[in-house]
């Protein structure tokens, strides 16, 4: 999505009175908040919402605290998910600037992600980076509000947000916006999974395992136990470290990673289900379909059909 002509320097809000009940991902509002750091900013004092929210911090530093997590620092290049029914507050301390893009949404798609632990209320922070390739935690990126001249430097998600605002300026309706935002949400989660899943990469052993998993995403039959060979740690030890850092045992984490990548390929390409299966290392497309349905709740064809307008 191009960001030509989009003004990123001010605050903005877009809201919808209603969206189609047929959509699996329904956007109710989205916008941008820009603070220059001359005063403290707290978006909301503790509150509870009935929907999900995605917040992406493009510039600055601040904090997030929820009803199930302690106060944590949020840095440039990180995003976080707010969950329905769970109190939260977030913002920037005095002296820190803050540029965020946010969306409030609901539907069976985020519900399914939560049910499958692809997003978790106790691990709401997603580290995806601000520039270059997706999945680089805390990388140096765009330093201020993004202008048209900076389009080539923008990360993929900044360009995606720019496209959303451009589409609204061109008359896009709530259903088109919901489809685009749902695609952005899926890509953010998949990219965060490919990165370090909430900071797991800070441990050398876990980092090596995560890197190996990301490099073998097309090998569904990957022997996860062999990833620990040469790491100076037994598999049982590495498995405990991995589970403690990421919240998932290695086998389940890798399966979730493959499922997330499969979703992205089903939605963002014209590949057939068999071609997606082949690209992920599944020799048998029927086995791939069973694998996918066990983790997503729908067959690949049903999942793609649910988002026919996205493809």
TORRO-634928 format. One record per residue (C-alpha): x, y, z. Coordinates in pm, whole numbers, padded with zeros to 5 digits, always signed. Layout:
N
XYZ ...
END
This chain:
311
+00000+00000+00000 +00140+00340-00092 +00158+00621+00162 +00179+00909-00087 -00021+01212+00022 -00102+01089+00372 -00039+01332+00657 +00108+01143+00952 +00177+01446+01173 -00151+01488+01360 -00411+01299+01563 -00693+01130+01377 -01000+00917+01452 -01221+00714+01219 -01533+00548+01362 -01812+00332+01222 -02166+00306+01355 -02202-00055+01238 -02030-00320+01031 -02158-00636+00871 -02234-00917+01112 -02105-01160+00846 -01749-01040+00882 -01517-01247+01096 -01320-00934+01176 -01521-00616+01240 -01352-00278+01289 -01540-00029+01504 -01281+00249+01507 -00918+00316+01425 -00690+00615+01444 -00361+00777+01526 -00234+00958+01835 +00077+01178+01820 +00236+01336+02130 +00555+01542+02117 +00679+01455+02468 +00632+01798+02621 +00375+01662+02862 +00279+01329+03016 +00032+01129+02813 -00192+00853+02941 -00440+00729+02685 -00693+00608+02939 -00699+00569+03309 -00785+00208+03396 -01078+00107+03179 -01244-00203+03035 -01369-00237+02679 -01596-00498+02527 -01379-00547+02217 -01019-00618+02127 -00773-00342+02042 -00442-00340+01856 -00199-00058+01938 +00129-00013+01748 +00395+00228+01875 +00587+00381+01585 +00783+00643+01781 +00863+00699+02147 +00846+00497+02465 +00589+00443+02738 +00416+00178+02944 +00135-00076+02948 -00040-00221+03250 -00340-00456+03245 -00552-00641+03494 -00346-00957+03440 +00003-00814+03378 +00241-00589+03568 +00341-00246+03439 +00582-00298+03147 +00786-00066+02928 +00668-00032+02568 +00932+00070+02317 +00934+00191+01960 +00868-00100+01728 +00637-00288+01964 +00266-00347+01948 +00022-00481+02203 -00323-00638+02215 -00592-00525+02459 -00850-00789+02546 -01223-00754+02611 -01321-00751+02976 -00967-00690+03104 -00879-00350+03248 -00583-00165+03103 -00399+00164+03090 -00106+00277+02879 +00076+00590+02769 +00399+00788+02767 +00582+00938+03062 +00675+01305+03054 +00962+01377+02818 +00892+01077+02595 +00716+01129+02265 +00451+00881+02158 +00312+00803+01812 +00064+00519+01801 -00177+00365+01551 -00470+00181+01699 -00780-00014+01607 -01077-00144+01807 -01235-00459+01664 -01433-00777+01735 -01539-01096+01560 -01477-01469+01546 -01129-01423+01396 -00970-01260+01705 -01177-01496+01923 -01021-01791+01738 -00672-01647+01774 -00727-01613+02148 -00877-01961+02180 -00570-02108+02008 -00331-01900+02224 -00196-01719+01919 -00270-01402+02116 -00268-01411+02496 -00392-01169+02760 -00099-01257+02988 +00150-01185+02706 -00001-00885+02527 +00318-00731+02386 +00416-00815+02026 +00767-00724+01913 +00772-00663+01540 +01022-00379+01479 +00974-00043+01307 +01164-00075+00981 +01323-00324+00747 +01197-00682+00755 +00913-00771+00985 +01004-00944+01305 +01304-00740+01418 +01249-00653+01780 +01339-00302+01883 +01523-00215+01563 +01602+00146+01485 +01334+00282+01258 +01131+00583+01166 +01217+00855+01415 +00918+01081+01376 +00583+01125+01200 +00598+00967+00856 +00566+01193+00555 +00529+01111+00187 +00904+01153+00133 +00972+00873+00382 +00758+00608+00214 +01057+00407+00100 +01189+00392+00456 +00863+00286+00617 +00808-00059+00761 +00543-00279+00607 +00296-00205+00887 +00345+00171+00861 +00269+00146+00491 -00037-00065+00574 -00169+00198+00815 -00102+00468+00556 -00304+00267+00307 -00596+00245+00550 -00611+00621+00592 -00574+00671+00217 -00858+00425+00155 -01083+00612+00397 -01001+00940+00225 -01100+00773-00102 -01437+00662+00033 -01377+00306+00157 -01660+00171+00371 -01657-00027+00696 -01650-00370+00529 -01351-00286+00308 -01173-00134+00606 -01248-00438+00823 -01104-00671+00561 -00786-00464+00533 -00748-00429+00910 -00807-00800+00960 -00527-00874+00716 -00299-00633+00903 -00387-00797+01235 -00308-01146+01100 +00024-01028+00962 +00123-00853+01286 +00059-01171+01487 +00242-01392+01236 +00538-01154+01228 +00557-01140+01606 +00558-01520+01619 +00841-01524+01368 +01033-01278+01586 +01075-01368+01950 +00729-01417+02102 +00753-01162+02381 +01126-01159+02444 +01220-01525+02431 +01520-01445+02210 +01709-01282+02498 +01816-01625+02613 +02091-01766+02390 +01961-02122+02380 +01603-02018+02316 +01718-01762+02061 +01905-02033+01868 +01597-02257+01872 +01371-01975+01752 +01611-01883+01475 +01628-02244+01361 +01248-02272+01364 +01209-01953+01159 +01466-02080+00911 +01283-02411+00872 +00928-02285+00840 +00894-02483+00515 +00976-02813+00685 +00664-02931+00862 +00841-03253+00967 +01120-03064+01144 +01261-03265+01435 +01242-03000+01706 +01451-03209+01945 +01748-03191+01709 +01746-02811+01733 +01922-02839+02069 +02217-03037+01936 +02539-02843+01986 +02378-02593+02225 +02543-02738+02535 +02210-02824+02693 +02001-03140+02698 +01667-03134+02519 +01474-03159+02846 +01664-02857+02980 +01618-02658+02659 +01250-02750+02649 +01196-02612+03000 +01380-02290+02911 +01183-02253+02589 +00848-02314+02754 +00923-02074+03039 +01030-01798+02798 +00759-01833+02530 +00470-01995+02716 +00467-02288+02473 +00661-02616+02448 +00882-02616+02135 +00667-02858+01936 +00350-02657+01992 +00527-02328+01924 +00658-02455+01590 +00316-02596+01498 +00158-02257+01577 +00428-02087+01370 +00352-02312+01072 -00024-02257+01115 +00023-01878+01128 +00235-01889+00811 -00025-02110+00642 -00296-01854+00722 -00089-01576+00571 -00021-01774+00252 -00386-01876+00217 -00501-01515+00250 -00222-01328+00073 -00157-01544-00232 -00332-01721-00517 -00167-02052-00427 -00392-02356-00415 -00428-02543-00087 -00200-02814-00226 +00061-02554-00323 +00046-02401+00026 +00088-02748+00174 +00387-02819-00053 +00547-02483+00032 +00531-02568+00402 +00679-02915+00361 +00361-03124+00374 +00380-03415+00129 +00014-03501+00183 -00237-03216+00137 -00496-03413+00332 -00264-03433+00630 -00203-03058+00595 -00579-02999+00601 -00614-03204+00921 -00317-03024+01078 -00466-02684+00987 -00816-02767+01109 -00687-02898+01442 -00520-02563+01510 -00751-02314+01342 -01091-02480+01375 -01157-02467+01000 -01019-02650+00699 -00791-02445+00471 -01068-02414+00212 -01322-02305+00474 -01074-02054+00617 -01005-01905+00273 -01374-01901+00183 -01447-01705+00502 -01231-01427+00362 -01310-01456-00003 -01312-01078-00036 -00954-01052+00094 -00789-01251-00182 
END
